[in-house]
Amino acid sequence: MSKPERPSPRSQSVLLLGQDRRGHWVVQDRERKCGGVFFNRADALKFALFDHANRPQAVIFVPGILDLDPPKGLKP
């Protein structure tokens, strides 16, 4: 009997999804290691679900403004 595969740390993290000040859709993880800017909600959600093994519970919609932050340690 084979061992069950252990989920990767990324598949256990959460992605935030919302709109920036310009109206673009933004996806970003809490650690600011993964993310992107999209022109529409459908593409942003598609990226988020693909990146997190199609787990809708891993995507949190953020009301208000969600600006894409640079990765920690990098200055804009």
Backbone torsions as a table, in degrees:
resi	resn	phi	psi	omega
1	MET	NA	131.9	-179.0
2	SER	-84.9	154.5	178.9
3	LYS	-76.0	144.5	175.3
4	PRO	-67.9	146.6	-180.0
5	GLU	-70.4	137.2	178.0
6	ARG	-83.0	131.6	179.9
7	PRO	-65.4	144.6	178.9
8	SER	-72.3	155.4	177.7
9	PRO	-56.8	-35.3	-180.0
10	ARG	-64.4	-37.0	-178.4
11	SER	-71.7	-13.0	178.4
12	GLN	-98.0	-8.3	-178.8
13	SER	-82.3	177.2	-177.4
14	VAL	-118.1	142.5	174.7
15	LEU	-110.5	137.0	175.8
16	LEU	-95.3	137.9	-178.6
17	LEU	-132.1	126.9	179.2
18	GLY	-168.0	-169.2	-179.1
19	GLN	-111.3	142.9	177.0
20	ASP	-85.9	-176.3	-176.4
21	ARG	-64.5	-20.1	-179.3
22	ARG	-95.8	-1.6	179.7
23	GLY	91.8	1.9	175.9
24	HIS	-77.2	153.2	177.4
25	TRP	-88.2	134.6	-174.9
26	VAL	-121.4	137.8	172.5
27	VAL	-123.5	132.7	179.9
28	GLN	-155.8	138.9	174.8
29	ASP	-83.3	164.7	-175.8
30	ARG	-66.1	-27.0	179.8
31	GLU	-85.4	-3.8	-179.5
32	ARG	60.6	35.2	178.1
33	LYS	-102.2	-16.3	-175.5
34	CYS	-141.5	138.5	176.5
35	GLY	168.0	-178.5	179.1
36	GLY	-176.3	171.4	178.5
37	VAL	-116.0	135.8	-175.0
38	PHE	-131.7	154.1	-179.6
39	PHE	-81.7	-20.2	178.5
40	ASN	-142.9	160.4	-176.4
41	ARG	-63.2	-39.3	-177.9
42	ALA	-60.1	-44.7	179.4
43	ASP	-67.1	-38.8	178.7
44	ALA	-63.6	-44.5	180.0
45	LEU	-67.1	-39.2	177.9
46	LYS	-60.2	-44.8	177.2
47	PHE	-61.1	-47.9	-177.3
48	ALA	-60.5	-44.4	-179.4
49	LEU	-69.2	-40.3	178.3
50	PHE	-63.7	-43.7	-178.2
51	ASP	-66.8	-26.0	-177.0
52	HIS	-116.3	41.5	171.6
53	ALA	51.6	40.1	176.0
54	ASN	56.6	43.1	177.5
55	ARG	-108.5	95.6	-178.0
56	PRO	-59.2	-28.4	-179.9
57	GLN	-68.1	-11.3	179.3
58	ALA	-90.4	0.9	-178.1
59	VAL	-113.6	124.6	179.4
60	ILE	-113.3	123.1	176.3
61	PHE	-80.6	128.9	-177.6
62	VAL	-102.3	121.4	174.9
63	PRO	-75.8	153.3	179.9
64	GLY	83.5	-150.5	-173.8
65	ILE	-95.1	132.0	174.4
66	LEU	-127.4	96.3	177.6
67	ASP	-85.6	141.3	178.2
68	LEU	-71.4	117.8	179.8
69	ASP	-91.5	147.0	175.4
70	PRO	-68.2	155.6	178.2
71	PRO	-55.9	148.0	179.0
72	LYS	-57.6	137.7	179.4
73	GLY	94.5	-14.8	178.4
74	LEU	-106.3	136.1	177.6
75	LYS	-95.8	140.2	-178.9
76	PRO	-67.1	NA	NA
